[in-house]
């Protein structure tokens, strides 16, 4: 299968991106996608190659040929890898995504397991790197130097770079919404002519948490721009499925 142009699937953490990546590699020729399972088997903990590794492989000419790039990378990488990229992104309600990210950290990091949400939200490094307006940040980084070749870097958002994020959202070919996963996958199939063998929803976590008003407000406060970006993107999604 030869795609008409390269596709960059911007996999934002905790938005069901693993599910889409698995569907792409299982339903299409696996070599089309980077990284695929074979690539991930060579990395520590099967993590995506870091942004700096991608850049270094590009600069050295060692990045293998592929047509679909998936990963926790900022928007600007698409135009560095492909001449005229197509974009896919899934976005998630910012409060729910933050809860999922905190629960993931509690599961994977022993020193977080006994901490309350209030205590975790006092950890400024974790908040700034992986929680605060994270979805907007992925679209607001201007280039390599600004994020020091790492997506999980803090970025101070303002009206100017928020506008840049919205402008880039407008360039995305398929915006999926995690809460409406099946409809989002249908949009991907329609846009690119794919036919997935089955619908997956990997790493799916359900959290029935009774957050205090203070914790919920704190999560909303650190995601002011994400809440606005999500509403903007969701309105586009609703028009797409209408």
Buried (B, 14 or more C-beta within 10 A) or exposed (E): EEBEEBBBBBBBBBBBBBBBBBBBBBBBEBBBBBBBEEBBEEEEEEEBBBBEBBBBBEEEEEBEEBBBBBBBBBBBBBEBBBEEBBBBBBBBBBBBBBBBBBBBBBEEEEEBEEBEBEEBBEBEEBBBBBBBBBBBBBBBBEEBEBBEBBBBBBBEBEEEBBEBBBEBBEEBBBBBBBBBBEBBBBBBBEBBEBEBEEEBBEEEEEEEEEBEEEBBEBBBEBBBBBBBBBEBBBEEBEEBEE
